[in-house]
Amino acid sequence: MKKKYTVMIFDESRLDEVKTRKISSRLIRFVMLSLAFYVFVSGAGFYFLNNLYKERTVLSQYKDENLQLKDKIAGYESQLISINEKLAGVTELENKVRGLAAYGQSDTEGRQLAVGGKEVDVLQDLSKVSERKDKRFFEELNVTLTNLSMEIEKRSVSLSELADFLEEQKLMLSSTPTIWPVKGWISSGFGYRISPFTGRRVFHEGLDIATKYNTPVRSAAKGIVVFSGRKAGYGKMVIVDHGYGYITKYGHNNKLLVKAGDKVSKGDFIAEVGSTGRSTGPHVHYEVLVNGIPVNPLKFIVGYN
């Protein structure tokens, strides 16, 4: 026979009434097995839930790290954009400097500014982020970008200063009387001579360049016409102020082509050759003054444009 267990239930208020229930051993075993199964399932579920929570926490950390990585990459991209803009500015400055350095030179084709030094391919370095995510890599990359930006800034400042200097030199060169005002021959040079009018030894403050009537007279440099008219002894005369202390005078003209206040460039026509004033024939009396002192124009003339 199968074992049975009897359970007695008492009510404290009615001790005379006792309820009895018979429970078979099979049912008890079933309840115990069910309870054991419940504990096992609960434990396993807790274990898996705990692992799932840990994985979720790790995934959340990875997500945060990825967001931080994206922020860092976005920051580096911003720095690269800034660096590229600076490089464009430096390239423009370099082209300007190259043009200024080549001003007035005939062998400028293929001329390059001297360059050199260590090169850093930042884009290639940034492409390695997927391979190296360690903190040291980002620190090194950040230092590289910072140094590169500083070097570009220094180079930009240096090129700007050089461009300003060359621009000033270009202005000075364009304002220096370096060309012949006319094609002809020197009939009287700079310095002492015997005057054809008095027969005395006098100081001639310019060059007399003889040529044909109405030959165009050119401005020897860039400047502003400060006088255009008649002067005693010089006849019809043009005076040009070139700045930097340079002034040129053109006398004995037959016709004046400019007026006071006109801006002229080197080689512009300003008059036509004549023999007005105190003159023995068609020529240009050409003077160069530096800070108000007449000097020999041949010291400046390098060619004819």
Number of C-alpha atoms within 10 A of each C-alpha: 3 6 8 13 11 10 10 10 12 12 10 9 7 8 9 9 11 11 10 11 10 10 13 14 13 12 11 13 11 12 12 12 12 12 12 12 12 12 12 12 12 12 12 12 12 12 12 12 12 12 12 12 12 12 12 12 12 12 12 12 12 12 12 12 12 12 12 12 15 12 12 14 15 12 13 19 14 12 16 17 12 13 19 14 12 17 17 12 14 20 14 14 20 20 15 18 22 17 16 20 20 16 16 12 9 7 8 13 8 5 11 12 10 5 5 6 5 4 7 11 8 14 11 9 13 16 10 11 15 7 7 13 11 9 9 10 15 18 11 11 17 16 12 16 18 14 12 17 19 13 12 18 16 12 17 20 14 14 19 17 13 18 21 14 14 20 18 13 15 16 15 17 16 19 22 24 27 21 20 23 27 25 15 15 12 15 13 15 17 19 14 12 14 12 12 10 9 8 9 10 11 12 12 19 20 24 23 23 21 21 19 15 15 16 20 20 23 23 29 33 27 23 25 19 23 16 18 21 17 17 15 9 13 21 20 24 26 28 23 27 21 27 16 12 13 21 27 24 21 30 29 29 30 21 18 19 13 18 16 14 13 14 16 21 16 21 19 19 19 25 27 22 28 24 22 23 18 13 18 10 15 21 31 34 27 24 21 26 18 13 12 10 11 18 17 18 21 16 10 15 15 11 8 13 13
